[in-house]
Amino acid sequence: MKKIKINIGQPYPLGASVRGAGINFSMVNGSDRECGIIFYRKGVEQRERVLFDQKHRIGNICCALIEGINACDCEYNFFIGDKVFVDPYAKKIVGNEKWRSGEFVRPLLRGGFDHGTFDWMETAPLHIPYHDSVMYCLNVRSFTRHTSSKVKKKGTFEGLMEKIPYLRELGVNSIELMPAYEYEECEWDSTDANAKAQIEYQVNHIDERLPSDDGQDAEPSRARRLNCWGYKEAFYFAPKASYAAGSDPCEEFRRMVRSLHRNGIEVIMQFYFPDSVKQGYILEIIKHWVLEYQIDGVHLKGSRLPMTLIATEPLLANTKIMCEDFYLHEIYPNGMQPARKVLGYYRDSYMYDMRKYLKGDQDTLKNFRYHMKNTDARCGIVNYMTNYYGFTLKDLVSYDQKHNEANGENNTDGTNYNFSWNCGVEGPSRKKTIKRLRIKQMKNALSFLFTAQGTPLLFAGDEFGNSQYGNNNCYCQDNETGWVDWRELDRNQELYTYVRDLIAFRKRHSILHLDDSLTTLDRYGYGYPDLSYHGEEAWKVQLENYNRHIGIMYCGRNDEGEGDHIYIAYNMHWNSHRFALPSIAKHQWNTLLCTEESTVVYDEEKHMEYVDIAPRSVSILTGRKLTDAEIKQKTGASATGAADIKNRRGRKR
């Protein structure tokens, strides 16, 4: 390393940032111990220490502009006293490039540099409104790690790019990534003395754990298990190196975002922050990813999140921000309405209530009806039937109880509140009746999801029945249990096709995904309310707690400026029910999608159309506009039928 020159630096931004001919380093030191930087030459053991003195200190921030350093052939760590730690603001982490498991010598982690500029090729965040979004949640590694994924770069950002044509065909326009920033996947045995020699990276906090001088443990440390999901404290500014197929995770992540944007797909990133992470730090992390990687939004998880601070940050005015709750009275005081709806509620209430209705529980219709029309004037509403924490959709209809024994925690981990039903047999079954019922129940669940107002979110693999064999907490299963098995796509083409058609149907009919609330009034002037409820008789809903069936009619406006009529019959009862269909002038009801075949019948005597809905099934009908000839024929048939009835009555007299 050539001779370096130490100049007065700038306190912000914290971390390392290239400034002209030098690199500005800035770190927090809340103690009176000496501190500085350790430089490491790539490929050699040579190290050099640079000490900050008092002239490099402003408050509790120590900073210096270092000249004579080539960022391409060195890495760095910070130290305070005899404690060495990784820069919590490091834009790249070196030493964790290989996905690790089992027993190995623990590496020295170091901060690296994000080199050069990137050509975004005129791409930019897409700003798709919540009501037009179709979201898809996935884990970068498990999504393509299985051999059946048939991608070249399995388990990587490149592998995800190879699946873009599939996502487009399915109809997805927004993906939510489980933690894709740098974290240590190995969970170390807490009784192992060697494992206690860890590099500390908690911002503004240094504990008493000391790494050895060369950063290596004297004996191999044993990984207790893997953490494949990354919901732990992490190196939040850096893309995960082991998710990169090449040597530059920063550039590869940007290429992934650029490719997704060019194909009309947004990128939403999940971030988990434990209580130890400071709130100002959280805001800096989000701003970094928005500026440097052009992500479209974030889903924040944790119990001490500065949501008001984040939601009122001007830089994030066009960025989707999702979490469980917001203090809306602080964010939008005095009844203020947002110029753009970027906040989004991400809650489990839809999932649990809809699961109860799916399996036919009593007294669920009122909650079902609420969730089907639920919107918010200031926030998006994200709906999902499954997520990473719980059963997959296939397991939801195949298991009554969780089966997490392989996790090594005596089946005590994972949620016990699954609200699932195995359809008669626990686990796999060869019985055709059970297999057909499970397929139908999955279709029913997906019908709920894609015909509800709000933003639907699909968990990866649910569209073709991926199973985790009853494990509802696969965080440590880096194997075929936790990976998406793409062979199921061929085995369950029927389910996949139904999901694809559902998404396309939703997109064609704007009345199913409005930006504002349905009114139950004649919104468009076609003589019918935009939303109405029905039972076995048209216009008469039956909401008694023992009922499990309901009809919902929508009247919207199609692309031709005419009425768009949709009727959806939901029957989660174990008995079939006949629904009387509302009469629509000059239209005829036709079944478009159904989870079990249903037929519209016309009763000439009553001049009414009916549809018979099988047990545990959903039918979606649309009103087709009749031609003049069809209207004349139908009117003539009705008149003839009426005359026949009159003649019969006359003969009876």
C-alpha positions in Angstrom: 0.0 0.0 0.0 1.5 3.3 -1.0 2.0 6.1 1.4 -1.3 7.6 2.5 -2.3 11.1 3.4 -4.8 11.9 6.2 -6.9 15.1 5.8 -9.7 16.6 7.7 -12.9 14.7 6.7 -16.6 15.3 6.7 -18.9 13.7 9.4 -21.6 12.8 6.9 -22.4 10.5 5.4 -21.3 7.9 7.9 -19.2 5.0 6.6 -16.9 5.2 3.6 -17.6 7.3 0.6 -15.4 8.2 -2.4 -14.6 11.9 -2.6 -12.5 13.0 -5.5 -9.0 11.6 -5.1 -9.7 10.2 -1.7 -12.1 8.2 0.5 -13.9 9.9 3.4 -14.3 7.7 6.4 -16.7 8.6 9.2 -17.5 6.5 12.3 -19.3 7.0 15.7 -17.2 6.7 18.9 -19.1 7.5 22.1 -16.2 6.7 24.3 -12.8 8.3 25.1 -10.8 5.4 23.7 -8.7 5.8 20.6 -10.2 4.7 17.3 -9.4 4.4 13.7 -9.3 2.3 10.5 -7.6 -1.0 9.7 -6.8 -1.4 6.0 -6.4 -4.9 4.5 -4.7 -5.5 1.2 -6.6 -8.0 -1.0 -4.9 -11.4 -1.2 -2.2 -10.6 1.4 -1.9 -10.4 5.2 -0.5 -6.9 5.2 -2.5 -4.4 7.3 -2.1 -0.8 8.1 -3.8 1.2 10.9 -4.8 4.8 10.7 -5.6 6.5 14.0 -8.1 9.3 14.3 -6.9 12.1 16.6 -8.9 15.0 18.2 -8.7 17.2 15.1 -10.6 14.5 13.3 -13.4 14.5 15.9 -16.7 16.4 15.8 -19.0 15.5 18.7 -19.0 11.7 18.8 -18.1 11.4 15.1 -14.6 10.7 14.0 -13.8 11.4 10.3 -10.9 11.7 7.9 -10.4 12.0 4.2 -7.7 9.4 3.2 -5.7 9.8 0.1 -3.4 7.2 -1.4 -5.9 4.3 -1.1 -7.1 2.3 -4.1 -10.6 1.1 -3.3 -10.2 -1.7 -5.8 -7.5 -3.6 -3.9 -8.2 -3.0 -0.2 -10.8 -3.6 2.4 -11.2 -2.1 5.9 -12.6 -2.4 9.4 -13.0 0.1 12.2 -11.6 -0.2 15.7 -12.2 1.4 19.1 -9.6 0.5 21.6 -8.8 -3.1 21.1 -12.3 -3.9 19.7 -12.4 -4.5 15.9 -15.8 -4.3 14.1 -17.3 -4.1 10.6 -18.5 -0.7 9.5 -22.3 -0.8 9.9 -22.5 1.6 6.9 -20.3 -0.6 4.7 -21.7 -0.7 1.1 -20.2 -4.1 0.5 -19.2 -6.9 2.9 -16.2 -9.1 2.1 -15.7 -12.6 3.5 -19.2 -14.0 3.3 -19.4 -14.6 -0.5 -20.0 -18.3 -0.2 -23.2 -19.6 1.3 -22.0 -21.4 4.4 -23.3 -24.4 6.4 -22.0 -27.0 8.9 -18.6 -26.7 10.5 -15.9 -24.4 9.2 -13.3 -21.8 10.2 -15.1 -18.6 10.7 -13.9 -15.9 8.3 -12.9 -12.3 9.0 -15.6 -10.1 7.7 -14.5 -6.7 6.3 -16.0 -3.7 4.7 -15.6 -3.2 1.0 -16.4 -0.6 -1.6 -19.2 -0.2 -4.1 -17.2 0.6 -7.3 -18.0 2.9 -10.2 -21.3 4.1 -11.7 -24.1 2.1 -13.2 -26.0 2.7 -16.4 -29.7 2.4 -15.6 -30.6 2.7 -19.3 -33.4 5.2 -18.6 -35.2 2.8 -16.3 -36.7 4.1 -13.1 -39.0 3.1 -10.3 -42.4 2.2 -11.7 -44.8 3.8 -9.2 -47.6 1.3 -9.7 -50.5 2.3 -7.5 -51.6 -0.2 -4.8 -54.9 -0.9 -6.5 -53.2 -2.0 -9.7 -50.4 -4.0 -8.0 -50.2 -7.8 -8.0 -47.5 -8.8 -5.5 -45.4 -11.9 -5.3 -43.3 -12.7 -2.2 -40.1 -14.8 -2.5 -36.8 -15.7 -1.0 -34.0 -15.1 -3.5 -32.2 -18.4 -2.7 -35.0 -20.8 -2.2 -36.9 -19.5 -5.3 -34.5 -21.0 -7.8 -32.1 -23.2 -5.7 -33.9 -26.4 -6.6 -32.6 -28.3 -9.6 -36.1 -28.3 -11.1 -35.9 -24.5 -11.5 -33.9 -25.1 -14.6 -32.0 -21.8 -14.3 -28.2 -21.5 -14.8 -27.4 -19.4 -11.7 -29.5 -21.2 -9.0 -30.3 -19.3 -5.8 -29.0 -15.9 -7.0 -30.1 -12.6 -8.3 -29.1 -13.8 -11.7 -31.3 -16.8 -11.2 -34.2 -14.6 -10.3 -33.7 -12.6 -13.5 -34.0 -15.8 -15.5 -37.5 -16.3 -14.1 -38.7 -12.9 -15.2 -40.6 -14.4 -18.3 -42.4 -16.7 -15.9 -43.4 -13.9 -13.6 -44.7 -11.8 -16.6 -46.7 -14.8 -17.9 -48.3 -15.3 -14.5 -49.3 -11.6 -14.4 -47.2 -10.4 -11.4 -46.1 -6.8 -11.5 -44.4 -6.4 -8.1 -42.1 -8.8 -6.2 -41.4 -8.6 -2.5 -37.9 -9.9 -1.6 -37.4 -11.5 1.8 -34.1 -10.1 3.3 -31.6 -9.7 0.5 -29.1 -7.6 2.3 -26.0 -9.0 3.9 -26.4 -11.2 7.0 -24.6 -14.2 8.5 -26.7 -17.3 7.7 -25.0 -19.4 10.4 -26.5 -19.5 13.8 -23.6 -20.2 16.1 -23.7 -22.6 19.1 -23.8 -20.3 22.1 -21.8 -22.7 24.2 -18.9 -22.7 21.7 -16.2 -20.4 23.1 -14.7 -19.8 19.7 -18.1 -18.7 18.3 -18.1 -15.8 20.9 -15.2 -14.2 19.0 -17.5 -12.3 16.6 -17.1 -9.1 14.8 -19.5 -6.6 16.3 -21.5 -4.4 13.9 -24.3 -2.9 16.0 -24.3 0.8 15.3 -23.1 3.0 18.2 -22.5 -0.1 20.4 -19.4 -2.1 21.0 -19.5 -5.1 23.4 -16.7 -7.1 25.0 -16.4 -9.8 22.4 -12.8 -9.8 21.0 -11.8 -11.3 17.7 -8.3 -12.8 17.5 -5.6 -10.7 15.9 -5.8 -12.2 12.4 -9.6 -12.5 12.5 -9.5 -16.3 12.5 -10.7 -18.6 15.3 -8.2 -21.0 16.7 -10.6 -23.9 16.3 -13.5 -24.4 13.9 -16.8 -23.1 15.1 -19.8 -25.2 14.7 -22.9 -23.7 13.2 -25.9 -24.7 15.3 -28.2 -24.3 12.3 -28.7 -22.1 9.3 -30.9 -19.0 9.2 -32.0 -19.0 5.5 -34.3 -16.1 5.9 -32.2 -13.4 7.5 -34.6 -12.0 10.1 -31.8 -10.9 12.4 -29.5 -7.9 12.8 -27.5 -7.5 9.7 -25.3 -5.4 7.4 -28.1 -3.4 6.0 -26.4 -1.3 3.4 -24.9 -4.2 1.4 -26.6 -6.7 -0.9 -26.1 -10.3 0.2 -22.9 -11.5 -1.5 -23.8 -15.2 -1.5 -26.9 -14.3 -3.5 -24.7 -13.0 -6.3 -23.6 -15.3 -9.1 -20.6 -13.1 -9.8 -18.0 -11.2 -7.8 -19.9 -7.9 -7.5 -23.2 -8.2 -5.6 -23.9 -4.5 -5.8 -23.8 -4.4 -9.6 -25.7 -7.7 -9.9 -28.5 -6.4 -7.7 -28.8 -3.2 -9.8 -28.9 -5.3 -13.0 -31.7 -7.4 -11.4 -33.7 -4.2 -10.5 -33.1 -2.8 -14.0 -34.3 -6.0 -15.7 -37.4 -6.2 -13.5 -38.3 -2.6 -14.2 -37.8 -3.0 -17.9 -40.4 -5.8 -17.7 -42.9 -3.8 -15.7 -42.2 -5.4 -12.3 -41.5 -3.4 -9.1 -39.0 -4.4 -6.4 -40.2 -4.2 -2.8 -37.6 -5.1 -0.1 -38.3 -6.5 3.3 -36.2 -5.2 6.2 -36.3 -6.6 9.7 -35.0 -4.4 12.6 -34.7 -5.7 16.1 -35.1 -3.3 19.0 -31.3 -2.7 19.2 -31.2 -0.9 15.9 -31.5 2.9 16.2 -34.3 4.7 14.5 -32.2 7.3 12.6 -30.1 4.5 11.2 -33.2 2.8 9.9 -34.1 5.9 7.9 -30.6 6.2 6.4 -30.8 2.5 5.3 -34.1 3.0 3.4 -32.9 6.2 1.7 -29.7 4.4 0.7 -31.6 1.6 -1.1 -34.0 4.0 -2.8 -31.2 6.2 -4.1 -28.5 3.7 -4.9 -30.7 0.7 -6.1 -33.9 2.4 -7.3 -36.1 0.0 -5.4 -39.9 0.8 -5.5 -40.8 0.2 -1.9 -40.0 -1.3 1.5 -41.9 -3.6 3.9 -40.6 -2.9 7.4 -40.7 -5.4 10.2 -39.9 -4.8 13.9 -41.4 -3.4 17.1 -39.6 -0.1 17.3 -39.9 1.4 13.8 -39.9 5.2 13.3 -42.8 5.1 10.9 -43.8 8.7 11.2 -40.2 9.8 10.5 -40.0 7.5 7.5 -43.5 8.3 6.2 -42.9 12.1 6.3 -39.4 11.9 4.7 -39.7 14.0 1.4 -37.3 11.7 -0.4 -39.7 8.8 0.0 -42.8 10.6 -1.2 -43.1 8.2 -4.2 -41.8 5.1 -2.4 -44.2 2.3 -1.2 -43.8 2.0 2.6 -45.6 -1.0 4.1 -45.8 -2.2 7.7 -48.4 -3.3 10.2 -49.5 0.1 11.5 -49.0 3.8 11.2 -49.8 6.8 13.3 -51.9 8.4 10.6 -52.9 11.3 12.8 -49.3 12.4 13.0 -48.5 11.7 9.3 -51.7 13.3 8.0 -52.8 15.8 10.6 -56.1 17.7 10.5 -57.7 15.3 8.1 -55.1 15.8 5.4 -55.2 13.5 2.4 -52.0 12.3 0.8 -51.2 13.5 -2.8 -50.1 9.9 -3.5 -51.1 6.8 -1.6 -47.7 5.3 -0.7 -48.3 3.9 2.8 -49.7 0.3 3.0 -51.2 -1.8 5.8 -49.6 -5.2 5.8 -51.6 -7.2 8.4 -52.6 -10.8 9.1 -56.3 -10.2 9.7 -57.3 -10.9 6.1 -55.3 -14.2 6.1 -56.8 -15.6 9.3 -60.4 -14.6 8.7 -60.4 -15.9 5.1 -58.9 -19.2 6.2 -61.7 -19.7 8.7 -64.3 -19.1 6.0 -62.4 -21.4 3.6 -62.7 -24.3 5.9 -66.4 -23.6 6.6 -66.3 -22.2 10.1 -69.5 -20.8 11.5 -70.2 -17.1 11.8 -67.6 -16.0 9.2 -69.7 -14.3 6.5 -69.6 -10.9 8.1 -65.8 -10.8 8.3 -65.6 -12.2 4.8 -67.8 -9.5 3.4 -65.7 -6.8 5.2 -62.4 -8.0 3.8 -63.8 -8.4 0.3 -64.5 -4.7 0.1 -61.9 -3.2 2.6 -60.0 -0.2 1.3 -58.6 2.9 3.0 -58.5 6.5 1.7 -54.9 7.1 2.9 -53.3 3.6 2.8 -53.1 0.6 0.6 -54.3 -2.7 1.9 -52.2 -5.8 1.3 -54.1 -9.1 1.3 -52.6 -12.6 1.4 -53.8 -16.1 2.2 -50.3 -17.4 3.0 -46.9 -15.9 3.7 -43.4 -17.2 4.6 -44.4 -17.6 8.3 -46.8 -20.4 8.1 -48.2 -23.1 5.8 -47.9 -22.8 2.1 -51.3 -23.0 0.3 -50.8 -26.7 -0.4 -50.1 -27.4 3.2 -53.0 -25.3 4.4 -55.3 -27.8 2.8 -53.2 -30.9 3.6 -52.3 -30.6 7.3 -54.2 -29.9 10.5 -51.1 -29.5 12.6 -47.6 -28.1 11.9 -44.8 -30.7 11.4 -41.5 -28.8 12.2 -39.6 -31.7 13.8 -36.8 -31.4 11.3 -36.0 -27.9 12.7 -34.5 -29.4 15.8 -36.7 -27.6 18.3 -39.1 -30.4 19.2 -41.8 -28.9 17.1 -42.2 -26.0 19.5 -41.2 -23.4 16.9 -43.6 -21.8 14.3 -47.1 -20.7 14.9 -49.9 -22.9 16.2 -52.6 -20.7 14.7 -52.8 -22.1 11.2 -56.6 -22.3 10.8 -56.0 -25.1 8.4 -58.0 -28.2 7.3 -56.4 -31.4 5.9 -59.5 -32.3 3.9 -59.8 -35.7 5.6 -56.2 -37.1 5.8 -53.1 -35.6 7.4 -50.4 -35.1 4.8 -50.1 -36.7 1.3 -53.0 -38.8 0.1 -53.6 -41.0 -3.0 -57.4 -40.8 -2.7 -58.8 -39.1 -5.7 -61.6 -37.5 -3.8 -59.2 -35.9 -1.3 -56.8 -34.7 -4.0 -59.7 -33.1 -6.0 -61.0 -31.4 -2.8 -57.6 -30.0 -2.0 -57.2 -28.6 -5.5 -60.6 -27.1 -5.3 -59.9 -25.5 -1.9 -56.7 -24.0 -3.2 -58.7 -22.5 -6.1 -61.3 -21.2 -3.6 -58.6 -19.5 -1.5 -57.1 -17.9 -4.6 -60.5 -16.8 -5.8 -61.0 -14.9 -2.5 -57.6 -13.3 -2.9 -57.9 -12.0 -6.4 -61.5 -10.9 -6.3 -61.1 -8.8 -3.1 -60.4 -5.1 -3.2 -56.9 -4.1 -2.0 -53.6 -5.5 -3.2 -53.3 -9.3 -3.6 -50.0 -10.9 -2.5 -49.1 -14.4 -3.7 -46.4 -16.4 -1.9 -43.9 -18.0 -4.3 -45.0 -21.5 -5.4 -48.6 -21.3 -4.2 -49.7 -20.9 -7.8 -48.8 -24.5 -8.5 -49.1 -26.2 -5.1 -45.6 -26.1 -3.7 -45.4 -28.0 -0.4 -43.1 -27.7 2.6 -44.4 -31.1 4.0 -46.2 -29.5 6.9 -43.3 -27.4 8.1 -44.7 -23.9 8.8 -41.3 -22.3 9.8 -38.7 -23.3 7.2 -36.2 -20.6 8.2 -33.4 -23.3 8.7 -34.3 -25.7 5.9 -31.8 -25.0 3.1 -32.9 -28.1 1.3 -35.8 -29.5 -0.7 -38.2 -28.7 2.1 -37.5 -25.0 2.0 -36.8 -24.7 -1.7 -39.5 -24.1 -4.3 -40.1 -27.4 -6.2 -40.8 -26.4 -9.8 -41.7 -30.0 -10.7 -45.1 -29.1 -9.2 -45.7 -26.7 -12.0 -46.0 -29.6 -14.5 -48.0 -31.7 -12.0 -50.5 -28.9 -11.2 -51.0 -27.1 -14.5 -54.7 -26.9 -13.7 -54.1 -24.9 -10.6 -51.5 -22.7 -12.3 -53.7 -22.0 -15.3 -56.6 -21.0 -12.9 -54.4 -18.6 -11.0 -53.1 -17.0 -14.2 -56.6 -16.6 -15.6 -57.8 -15.1 -12.2 -55.0 -12.5 -12.3 -55.9 -11.6 -15.9 -59.6 -11.4 -15.1 -58.8 -9.1 -12.2 -56.8 -6.8 -14.4 -59.5 -6.6 -17.1 -62.2 -5.6 -14.6 -61.3 -2.3 -12.8 -64.4 -2.6 -10.5 -62.5 -5.4 -8.7 -59.5 -3.1 -7.8 -60.7 0.4 -7.3 -58.5 3.1 -5.7 -61.5 4.3 -3.6 -64.3 2.5 -1.7 -67.3 0.8 -3.3 -70.4 2.8 -2.4 -73.4 0.3 -2.8 -74.9 3.1 -4.9 -75.4 3.5 -8.7 -71.9 5.0 -9.2 -71.8 4.8 -13.0 -75.5 5.5 -13.9 -76.3 2.0 -15.3 -79.2 1.4 -13.0 -77.4 -0.9 -10.6 -75.2 -0.3 -7.5 -71.5 -0.8 -7.8 -71.7 -3.4 -5.1 -74.7 -5.5 -3.9 -75.2 -8.7 -1.9 -77.4 -11.6 -2.7 -78.5 -14.9 -1.3 -80.6 -17.7 -2.6 -83.0 -15.0 -3.6 -81.6 -12.0 -5.6 -81.1 -8.8 -3.6 -81.7 -10.7 -0.3 -78.5 -11.5 1.5 -78.5 -14.1 4.2 -75.9 -13.3 6.9 -77.1 -15.6 9.7 -74.2 -17.1 11.6 -75.0 -20.6 10.3 -74.8 -19.6 6.7 -71.7 -20.0 4.6 -72.8 -18.9 1.2 -73.2 -15.4 -0.4 -73.5 -13.8 -3.8 -71.8 -10.5 -4.6 -72.6 -8.5 -7.7 -70.5 -5.7 -9.1 -71.5 -3.1 -11.7 -68.5 -1.2 -13.2 -67.6 0.4 -16.5 -65.7 -1.5 -19.2 -63.3 -0.1 -21.8 -66.1 0.6 -24.2 -67.8 2.8 -21.7 -70.6 0.4 -21.0 -71.7 -1.5 -17.9 -69.4 -4.2 -16.6 -71.5 -6.7 -14.7 -69.9 -9.4 -12.5 -71.6 -11.9 -10.1 -69.5 -14.1 -7.8 -71.1 -16.9 -5.9 -69.1 -18.1 -2.8 -70.3 -21.3 -1.2 -68.1 -22.8 1.6 -70.9 -24.9 2.9 -70.7 -28.7 2.5 -74.1 -28.6 0.8 -74.9 -27.1 -2.6 -77.0 -24.0 -3.0 -79.0 -22.5 -5.8 -78.6 -18.7 -6.3 -81.2 -16.6 -8.1 -79.3 -14.2 -10.3 -80.3 -10.6 -10.5 -81.9 -9.7 -13.9 -79.8 -7.3 -16.0 -81.6 -5.7 -19.0 -80.3 -6.9 -22.3 -77.7 -9.1 -20.7 -77.3 -12.8 -20.0 -75.2 -14.3 -17.2 -72.4 -16.7 -18.3 -70.0 -18.7 -16.1 -66.5 -17.5 -16.8 -64.4 -19.1 -14.0 -65.4 -21.7 -11.4 -63.7 -24.0 -9.0 -66.3 -26.7 -9.7 -68.5 -26.7 -12.8 -71.7 -24.7 -12.5 -74.4 -24.0 -15.1 -76.7 -21.1 -15.5 -80.3 -22.2 -16.0 -83.2 -20.1 -17.1 -86.7 -20.6 -15.5 -89.1 -19.4 -18.2 -92.0 -19.6 -15.8 -90.4 -17.2 -13.3 -88.4 -15.3 -16.0 -85.3 -15.8 -13.7 -81.8 -17.1 -14.2 -80.3 -19.4 -11.5 -77.0 -20.9 -10.9 -76.4 -24.1 -8.8 -73.2 -23.8 -6.8 -71.6 -27.1 -5.7 -70.4 -27.6 -2.1 -67.2 -25.7 -1.2 -66.9 -23.9 -4.5 -66.8 -20.5 -6.2 -68.3 -19.4 -9.5 -67.6 -16.2 -11.3 -70.2 -15.0 -13.8 -70.2 -12.1 -16.2 -73.1 -10.4 -17.9 -72.8 -10.7 -21.7 -74.6 -8.1 -23.7 -77.2 -9.7 -26.0 -77.6 -8.9 -29.6 -80.9 -7.5 -30.9 -81.7 -10.9 -32.4 -81.0 -12.7 -29.1 -83.1 -10.2 -27.2 -86.0 -10.7 -29.6 -85.6 -14.5 -29.4 -85.5 -14.3 -25.6 -88.4 -12.0 -25.4 -90.4 -14.2 -27.8 -89.6 -17.3 -25.7 -90.7 -15.5 -22.6 -94.0 -14.3 -24.2 -94.7 -17.8 -25.4 -94.0 -19.2 -22.0 -96.3 -16.7 -20.4 -99.1 -17.5 -22.9 -98.7 -21.2 -22.2 -99.0 -20.6 -18.4 -102.1 -18.5 -19.0 -103.7 -21.2 -21.2 -102.9 -23.9 -18.6 -104.5 -21.8 -15.9 -107.6 -21.2 -18.1 -108.0 -25.0 -18.7 -107.8 -25.6 -14.9 -110.7 -23.3 -14.3 
